[in-house]
Amino acid sequence: MENSTKTENTIDLRRLWMLLRAHIWAIIAWVVGLGAVGFVLAAFVVEPKYTSTTQILVNQKRNTADAGQALTAQQADVQVINTYKDIVTSPVILKDASKWLKNPTEVVKAAKPAKYRTLADGTKKLVSPAEPAVVRRAGRGYNVSAKEMQKAVSVSTQQQSQVFTISAKSNDPEKARAIANAVAQTFKSKIKSIMNVNNVTIVSPASRGITTFPKTSLFTLAGIILGLIISIALIVLRDSFNTTVRDDDYLTKDLGLTNLGHISHFHLSNKFSINDNDSNSGKKKRV
């Protein structure tokens, strides 16, 4: 029984191998065709997504002379990163980041209050007038709601590291950079009042976003694999539905018929003729 099963499996695999060899060019055509389709989709059809990242360091001031205190403070910074991770994506940060992103400005020169000098008679004399703050636009503004920003922003950390990364995704590389920088700057300024600490430093501002989706190589590879699967499936299905008798074994073993013999095929030459002598007409007939 086992030998019969092995024989059938061997025959099936051999039949499959013969089918693949017979249709090798069709398989290659499917593979190349769908691979090209995957490349075209990734390169020209699918809308790309860009990702920009910025890195933030959590490092509070410590007494370098006391090694034990420095180690304790470092461990505290590592543990508090998980809390910071949740705060970054909270509405209190994203709402302010959304407002700033609509009109991004930066302070070039801080405002100065007016200075007065008190005279001997108690009156105050103006020494220097007040100076307003000098601000300038920090870049192009984008209208991104806090809800949209929450979907676009993600935070990643590394084990036992005092640095965590804020990533922003968008369909525009410059917009991705603006979102990441807006969230980082807002977090840095708001964390002072939220947790009464001043241990956050932006060590790597976000740069122009890079393409993270779609991956042209992955789309092309997926097309190649899909072409291979589809072509083999079609070949096997076509062969399975083909009821034509292809060999004698099917007639003798499967149907139980007796093989009475074979009829050979031969081709006649165009010059072949048969002479038929007709006694009545005395003419030769040519076939």
C-alpha positions in Angstrom: 0.0 0.0 0.0 2.8 2.3 0.9 4.6 1.5 -2.3 1.5 2.3 -4.3 1.1 5.7 -2.5 4.8 6.6 -3.2 4.4 5.6 -6.8 1.3 7.8 -7.2 3.1 10.8 -5.5 6.1 10.2 -7.7 4.0 10.2 -10.8 2.2 13.4 -9.7 5.4 15.2 -9.1 6.8 14.1 -12.3 3.7 15.2 -14.2 3.9 18.6 -12.5 7.6 18.9 -13.4 6.8 18.1 -17.0 3.9 20.6 -17.1 6.2 23.3 -15.7 8.9 22.6 -18.2 6.4 22.6 -21.1 5.0 26.0 -20.0 8.2 27.6 -18.8 7.9 30.6 -21.1 4.4 31.3 -20.0 5.5 31.2 -16.4 8.4 33.6 -17.2 5.9 35.9 -18.9 3.6 36.0 -15.9 6.5 36.6 -13.5 8.0 39.4 -15.5 4.7 41.0 -16.3 3.3 41.1 -12.7 6.8 42.1 -11.4 6.7 45.1 -13.8 3.1 45.9 -12.7 4.3 45.9 -9.0 7.1 48.2 -9.9 4.9 50.6 -11.8 2.3 50.7 -9.0 5.0 51.5 -6.4 6.8 54.1 -8.5 4.0 55.9 -10.2 0.5 55.0 -8.9 0.5 54.5 -5.1 0.7 57.8 -3.1 4.0 57.8 -1.2 4.3 58.4 2.5 7.2 60.2 4.0 8.6 60.0 7.6 10.6 62.5 9.5 12.2 61.9 12.9 13.6 64.0 15.7 15.4 62.8 18.8 15.0 64.1 22.3 17.4 63.5 25.2 16.2 63.3 28.8 19.1 64.3 31.0 18.7 66.3 34.2 21.6 68.2 35.8 23.5 66.2 38.3 26.5 66.4 40.5 29.3 64.7 38.6 31.4 64.3 41.7 28.9 61.9 43.3 28.9 58.7 41.1 26.0 57.2 43.1 23.8 60.2 42.6 24.6 60.4 38.9 23.6 56.8 38.4 20.4 57.2 40.4 19.5 60.3 38.3 20.3 58.4 35.1 18.0 55.5 36.0 15.3 58.0 36.9 15.6 59.6 33.5 15.3 56.2 31.8 12.2 55.3 33.8 10.5 58.6 33.2 10.8 58.3 29.4 7.7 56.0 29.3 5.8 58.8 31.0 7.1 61.3 28.5 6.2 58.9 25.6 2.5 59.1 26.7 2.6 62.9 27.2 4.0 63.5 23.7 0.9 62.1 22.0 -1.6 63.6 24.6 -4.1 66.2 23.5 -2.4 68.9 25.7 0.7 68.7 23.5 -0.9 68.0 20.1 -3.4 70.9 20.4 -0.7 73.5 21.0 1.5 71.9 18.3 -1.4 72.2 15.9 -1.9 75.8 16.7 1.8 76.6 16.3 2.0 74.6 13.0 -0.7 76.9 11.5 1.5 80.0 12.2 5.1 78.8 13.0 7.1 81.6 14.5 10.3 81.9 16.5 11.6 84.6 18.8 14.7 86.3 17.4 15.0 88.8 20.3 13.2 88.6 23.6 11.0 91.5 24.8 12.5 93.9 27.4 10.6 95.8 30.0 11.0 99.5 30.5 13.6 100.5 33.1 13.0 103.4 35.6 15.1 105.2 38.1 13.7 106.5 41.3 14.8 110.1 42.1 15.3 111.6 45.5 11.8 113.2 45.5 10.3 109.8 44.9 9.4 110.3 41.2 10.5 107.7 38.6 12.5 108.6 35.6 12.5 106.5 32.5 16.0 105.1 31.8 15.3 102.8 28.8 12.0 102.3 27.1 10.4 98.8 26.7 11.3 96.8 23.7 8.8 94.4 22.1 9.9 90.9 21.2 11.2 90.4 17.7 9.7 87.3 16.0 10.0 85.8 12.6 8.2 83.2 10.7 9.8 79.8 11.1 8.6 78.2 7.9 5.5 77.3 5.9 2.3 76.9 7.9 0.2 73.7 7.7 -3.4 73.2 8.7 -3.2 69.9 10.7 -5.8 69.1 13.4 -4.8 67.5 16.7 -6.7 64.4 15.7 -4.8 64.1 12.4 -1.6 64.8 14.2 -2.3 62.0 16.7 -2.5 59.5 13.8 0.6 60.9 12.1 2.9 61.0 15.2 4.5 58.0 16.9 7.1 57.7 19.6 9.8 55.0 19.9 12.3 54.2 22.6 15.3 52.0 23.1 15.9 49.9 26.2 18.1 51.6 28.8 18.5 54.7 26.6 17.9 58.3 27.6 17.0 59.2 24.1 13.6 58.7 22.5 12.5 59.4 18.9 9.4 61.3 17.6 8.3 60.3 14.1 5.8 62.0 11.9 4.3 60.6 8.7 2.7 62.6 5.9 2.3 62.6 2.1 4.6 65.7 1.9 8.2 65.4 3.1 8.3 69.0 4.3 5.0 68.6 6.1 6.3 65.5 7.9 9.4 67.6 9.1 7.2 70.4 10.2 4.9 68.1 12.3 7.8 66.4 14.0 9.5 69.7 14.9 6.3 71.2 16.1 5.5 68.4 18.4 9.1 68.3 19.7 9.2 72.0 20.4 5.8 72.1 22.0 6.7 69.1 24.3 10.0 70.7 25.3 8.2 74.0 26.4 5.2 72.4 28.0 6.9 69.7 30.0 8.4 72.3 32.3 5.0 73.3 33.6 3.5 69.8 33.4 6.1 68.0 35.5 8.1 70.9 36.9 11.3 69.6 35.3 13.8 71.0 32.9 15.6 67.9 31.6 14.5 67.8 28.0 16.9 68.6 25.1 16.2 68.3 21.4 19.5 66.7 20.2 18.5 66.1 16.6 15.9 68.3 14.9 13.7 66.7 12.2 15.0 66.9 8.6 13.1 66.5 5.3 11.1 63.3 5.3 12.2 60.2 3.5 10.0 57.8 1.6 8.9 54.9 3.8 5.9 53.7 1.7 5.6 52.1 -0.7 8.8 50.1 -1.0 9.5 49.6 -4.7 11.6 46.5 -4.1 8.8 44.9 -1.9 6.1 45.7 -4.4 8.2 44.2 -7.3 9.0 41.1 -5.3 5.3 40.7 -4.4 4.4 41.0 -8.1 7.0 38.3 -9.0 5.7 35.9 -6.4 2.1 36.5 -7.3 2.9 36.0 -11.0 4.6 32.7 -10.2 1.7 31.4 -8.1 -1.0 32.5 -10.6 0.9 31.0 -13.6 1.4 27.6 -11.9 -2.2 27.5 -10.6 -3.5 28.2 -14.1 -1.3 25.5 -15.6 -2.3 22.9 -13.1 -6.0 23.8 -13.3 -5.9 23.7 -17.1 -4.3 20.3 -17.0 -6.8 19.0 -14.4 -9.8 19.9 -16.6 -8.2 18.4 -19.7 -10.1 15.1 -20.2 -8.1 14.1 -23.3 -6.6 10.6 -23.2 -2.9 11.1 -23.3 -1.4 7.6 -22.7 -2.3 3.9 -22.7 -2.0 3.5 -19.0 -5.2 5.5 -18.5 -7.1 3.1 -20.7 -5.7 -0.2 -19.4 -5.2 0.6 -15.7 -7.9 3.2 -14.9 -10.6 2.1 -17.3 -9.7 -1.7 -17.4 -9.8 -1.9 -21.2 -7.7 -4.3 -23.3 -5.1 -2.9 -25.6 -5.7 -4.5 -29.0 -2.8 -2.8 -30.7 -1.5 0.5 -32.1 -2.2 2.2 -35.3 0.8 3.8 -36.8 0.6 7.1 -38.5 2.4 7.7 -41.8 2.4 10.6 -44.3 1.9 10.2 -48.1 4.0 12.0 -50.5 2.3 14.4 -53.0 3.7 12.2 -55.8 2.0 9.0 -54.5 -0.4 7.5 -57.0 -2.5 4.3 -57.4 -2.8 2.7 -60.8 -6.3 1.3 -61.5 -6.6 -0.4 -65.0 -10.1 0.0 -66.3 -10.6 -2.6 -69.0 -13.5 -0.7 -70.5 -11.8 2.6 -70.8 -8.2 1.6 -70.9 -7.4 4.6 -68.9 -5.2 5.0 -65.8 -6.8 6.6 -62.8 -4.6 8.7 -60.5 -5.4 9.2 -56.9 
